[in-house]
Amino acid sequence: MGVEDAGGRHARVRYLAAAAVFAVGMAGTTLPTPLYGLYRQQIGFSELMVTVVFAVYALGVIAALLIAGDFSDVLGRRPVLMVALGLSVLSAVCFLAEDGLPLLFVGRLLSGFAAGLFSGAATAAVLELAPPQLSGRAGFAATAANMGGLGCGPVLSGVLAQYAPWPLRLPFLVHIALLAAAFAVTSALPETVARRTPRPPLRPQGMVVPEQTRGAFVPAGLAALAGFSLLGLFTAVAPSFVARTLGVHNLAVSGVVVFSVFCSSTAGQFLMGRVGVRRALPIGCLVLTIGMALVASSLLMVSLPVLVVGAVVGGLGQGLAFRAALTSVSAVAPDEHRGATISAFFVVAYVGISLPVVGVGALTLALGLRGAGLVFSGCVVLLSAGVGVFLLRRPLRTD
C-alpha cells in the first residue's frame, strides 16, 4: 500500500510539474503586453502596428501547429518541450537586444513558434502523466496552466516595469531564469510516448481532425475562436485603451487588467468540472456574450470598473467554454493522433486571437480606438451567442 501511495504521489508531482513548465512557457508570450506603450515611445509606431506585432506571434503559433502539430506524437513530448523552451529563450534574447521593430517581430515570431509547440505537446504531456483517477484534475491543470501562464506574464512585466529598474530588460531576464528552471524540470520528466520502430517520418500534417472527432470539433472550435478573440482584445488593445482613453498610465494596473481576464478564465475552467462538458460549453458561450456586452459598455461609458467587470465575466465564460471544448475534443481523439488533434484545435483558437485583433488595429485608423472596439465587441457577441444557442438546442456529443 505504501508503494502504491508513493507512486500516486509521484504521478501527481509529475503532471503538476509538467503543468508548471507549460505555465512558464506561456507566460513569456504575454510578457510584452504592458510594455507596448514604452516600445511605441521608444521606436514610434501606430496602434495598427501594435496589433500587427501581436498578430505575428499568433501567426507563429499557427505555423508551428500546422507544421509540427503531431511531432510530439512521433518524437515524444519531452524533446518537443525542450525545443519550445529553447525558442522561448531566444525570443527573450531578441527583446533584450531590441533596437527597433525587426527584433520585436523576430522575438514575437519565435514566441509564437514556442507557444505552438507548447499548446499540443504540453497539454498532452500533462494529461498523460496523470494517473487515470486524476484525469479530470489533469485536464483542469493543463488548461489552467495555459491561461494562468498567459495571465501571469502581463502582471510580472507590468510590476517590474513600473517599480523596478530596466523596464524593457528586467522582465525578460527574470523569464530566462524561470525558463532555465523549466529546462531542469522537463529533463527529469518521464517520456509518455512509446518509440515506434521504424520511426514514422516527420512531415507537416496541416489540420489533422480525425473523422470521429469532427462532430465535437466544429462547435468546440467556434467556441474557442470566440473566446480567444476576447483574449486577443485584452492582450493587444486593452493596455492602450487603459492608458490613452482612461488616462491610467501605471503599467502594473494595465498588467492587472489583462490578468483579470485570464484569472477569471482559470476560475471558469475550474467551474467546468462542476457544470459538466455538455452544459459548460453553451453556458460558457452565453456568459462570454454578456462579458463582451459589458466590455462594449465600458467603451461607451469610458469606465475602468466596467471594463474590469466585463473582463471578469467574459473570462469566466471563456474559461467554461474553453475547458469544455478542449476536454470534448481530446476525449474523442484517437491516442495516436491526440497531439495533432489538440494542435488543430489550437489553430482555430489562434485564428481568433490574431485576425480579429489586426482588424481592430486597422479599424482604429478610421474609427478610433473606441469605435473599433465597439465593432469588434459586436462581432464577438454575435458569434458567441450564435454558438451558445446552437449548442443549447443540439448538445455536444463527446463519445
N, C-alpha and C positions, 0 to 999 in steps of 0.2 A: 504493500500500500504506500509505503514511504517513497519507493522508487517511482511509482505512478504519480504521486503528488509532485515530486521533484521534476518529473518530465512535463507535467502540466504547467508548472511554474516557468520552466524553461521555454515552453511553447508560447506562453503569454509574453514573456520578455522578448522573444524573437519577433513576434508580429508587431509588438509595440515599438521595438527598435526600428523595424522597417518603416513604420508609420512616422517615426521621428525623422528618419532620413528623408522621407517624402516631404515632410513639412519644411525642413531646412532648405531643400532644393527649391520648393515652390516659393518660399519667402523671397528668394533672390529675384524672382520675376516681377514682383511688385515693389521692390526696394526703391526704384527711381521715382515712384508715383508722386510723393510730395516735393520732389526736387525739380520737377519740370519748370516751375516758375523761376528757380535760380538759373537753370540752363537757358531759359528764354532771356534773362537779363544778361547773362554772360555771352551768349552766342548771338541772340537776336533772331527769333523766328515767330511765325504766326500760330494761332490756335489750330489751324489746319495742320501745320507741321507737327504739333504735339500729338495729334491723333494719328498722323502717318507714322511717326516714330513708334507709337504704341502698337499700331497695326503691323509693323514689321515684325514685332515679337510674335503676334498671332500667326502671321504667315510662316514664320519659322516653326511654330508648333505644328501647324497643319502639314508642312512639308515633311517634318520628322515622322509624324503619324502615318502619312501616306507611303513614305519610302521605307521606314524602319518599324512600322507598327507591329509586325509579327516577329521581329528579330529576337525578342526575348523568349518567344516560344521555341526558337531553334537554338540560340546560343546560351540561353539561361537568363534568369532575372538579374543575378549579381553582376555579370560583365556589362550588361546594358546600363545598370545603375551606376557603375563605376565611370562609364563614358559620360553619362549625364552629369555626374558631379564634376568631372573634368571640364566639360563645356561651361558649367556654371562658374568655375574658377576663371576660365578665360574671359567670360563675359564681365566678371568683376574687374579683371585687369584692364579691359577696354575702357571701363568707366573711370578707373584710376588714372589712365593715360590720356583721357579725353582732352582734345584741344579744338573740337568743332563737331559738326554734325556727322561726318563719316564714321568716327569711332562710336558715336551714340548708336548709329544704325547697326554697326557690326556687333556691338555689345548686346543690343536688343535681339538681333537675329540669333546669336549664339544662345542667349537666354531662352528664346523660343525653341531652338533645337533641343535644349536640355529639358524644358518642360514637356515637350512632345514625347521624349523617351521616358520621362518620369511617369507621365499620365497612364500609359499602358503597363509598363514593367513594374512600377512601384505598387500600383493598385493590385495587380495580380499577385505580387510577392506578399503583400500584407494578407490577402485572402488565403493564400496557400500555406503561409507559415502558421496560421492559427489552427488550433485543434478543432475538430468538427463541432464540438459542443459550444464553441465560441464563434461560430461563423457569422452570426448576427452582429456581435460586437466588433468583429474584424471588419465587416462591411462599413460600420459606422466609423471605425478607426481610419479606414482608407479615405473615405470622403471627408472626414473631419480634418485629417492631415492635409488634404488638398486645400480645402477652404481656410483652415486655420493658418496654414503656412502663408497663403495669399494675403490673409488679413494681417498677420504679424509683420510682414515686410514694410508696409507704409508706417506703422507705428514705430518700428525700430529706426527707420531712416528719418522720420519726422522728428522724433525726440532727440536723436543725435545731432541732426542738422540745426535744430533750434537752440539746444542747450550745451552742445559740446563743440570743440574746435573742428576745423577742417570739414565743413558741412557736406562738401562734394567728394570727400575722400574717406572719412572715418566709417560711414555706413558700409562701404564695400570692403574695407579692411576687416571689420567685425564679421561680415558674412564669410569672407575667406577663411577666417578662423573656425567658424561653425562648419564650413564645408570640409575642412581638414578632419574635424571630429567625425563628421558623417562618413568620410572615407574609411576611418578606422572601424566604425560600427559595421559598415557594409562588408568589409573584408572578413568580419567574424560571423556573418550570417550564413546559414547553410543554403545550398542551392536547392530549389524546389522543382526544377525541370530536369527530367532524366535525359541523358545524352542518347541520341539516336545514331546508329551506325548503318550505313554511311550517313553523314550529316546532310540534311537537305540543303540545297543551295540558298544563299541569301539573295532574294530578289524583291524589288519593290512590289508590294501586293495591292496598292491602292486601297480602295474601300472594300474591306472584307466583311460582308454581312451574310453569314450562312442562312440558307433558306428558312430553317426552323426558327430563326431569331427575328425575322422581318416583321411579324405581327406585333411584337413588342417594341422593335427598334424604331419604327416610324413615329408613333406618338411620343415615345420616350425621347427621341432625338429632337422633335419640335419643342417639347417642354424644356429640354436643355438649352436649345437655341434661344428661347425667350428669356430664360433665367440668366444665361451668360451675357445677354445683351445688357441686362441691368448691371452686372458686374463690370462690363466694359465701360459703361457710362461713368461709374464711380471711380474706376481706376484711371481713366484717361481725362475726364472732363470735370468731375466734381471738385477737385482742388482748385481749378481755375475759377469755377463759379463761386466757391467759398471766398477766394481772395479778391476777385475782380468785381463781383456783384454784391457780396455781403460785406466786403471790406475787412475780412478776418485774415490777417497775414501770418498768423502763428502757424508754423509748419507742423508742429505737434498736433494742433487742432485739426488740420487737414488730414493728417495721418489717422487720427481717431475717427473722423467722419467716415473715411474709407474702411477702417477696421470694423466699424459698427455693422456694415452690411455683411461682411464675411463672418463676424462673430454671430450675428443673427442667423446666417446660413447654417453655421455649425449647430446652433440650437435647433433649427428646423430639421436637420438631419437626425439629431437625437430623438426628436419627437416622432419621426417617421416609424421608429420601432414600435411605438405605442399605437400609432394610427393604422399601420399596415400598408403594404405596397399599393393595393388596388384602390384604397381611398386616398392615400397620401398624394398620389400623382395629380388627380383632378383638383383636390383641395389646395395643394400647393400652387397650382396654376392660378386658381381664383384668388388666393391670398396675394400672390405676386401681382395680379391685376390691381388689387386695392393699393398695394405699395407703390406701384408706378403712378397711379392716380394721385397719391399723396406727393410724390416727387414732382409731378406736374403742378400741383397746387403750391408747392414751395417756390417754384419758379415764378408763378404769378404773384405770390404774396411777398417774395423776396425774404423768406424766413428760414433761418438756420434750424430752429427747433423742428419745423415741419419737414425740412429736408432729412433730418436725422430720423424722425419718426417714419418717414417714407422708406429710408434705408433699412430700418429695423424690420418693418412689416414686409417690404419686398424681399429682403434677405431671408426672412423666415419662410416665405412661400418658395423662394428659390431653393432653399435647403431641403424642404419637404419634397419638392418635385425632383430635385437633382438626385438625392439618395434613392428615391423610389425608382427613378428611371435607370440609374446605374445598376441597382440591385436586380431589376427585372431583366435587363439586357444580359448581365453576367450570369444570371441563373439559367437562362435558356441557351447560352452559348456553349458549343461543344468544347471539351477540355483542350483539344489540340488547336483550337482557334480562339481561345478565350482572350489572350493578349491582343490579337489582331482585331477582334470584335470590339473590345473595350476601346482600342485606339480609334476605330471608326466612329464610335460614339462620341469621342472627344473631338474628332474632326468637325462633326456637326456643331458641337458646343462652341468650338473656337471660331467657326464661321460667324456665330452670333456675337462673339466678343470683338470681332475685327471689322467686318464690312459696315455694320450699322454705325460704329463709332467714327469711322472715316467719313461716313455720311453726315454725322453731326458736325465734324470739323468743316466740311465743305459748306453745309448749310449756315454755319456761323458767319461765313463771309457775306452772305446775303441777308440773313435774318437776325444776326446777333446771337449771343450765347443763349439767351433766354428763349428766343423763338426757335432755335434749332433744338433745344432741349424739349420744348413742348411738342414739336413734331415727332421727335424720337419717342417720347413717352406715349404719345397716342398710338404709334405703330406697335409698340410692345404690348400695350393694353389690349389692342385688337387681337394680336397673336395669342397671348396667354389666355385671354378669355375664351377665344375660339377653341383652343386645345382643351381647356378645362371643361367646357360644356360638352365637347365631343366625348371626353373620357367619362363624364358622368352618365352619358347615355349609353356608351359602349365601354364598360370597364375593361381594363387591360388584363389579358391572359398572360401568365408567366410560366406556363407549363407546355 
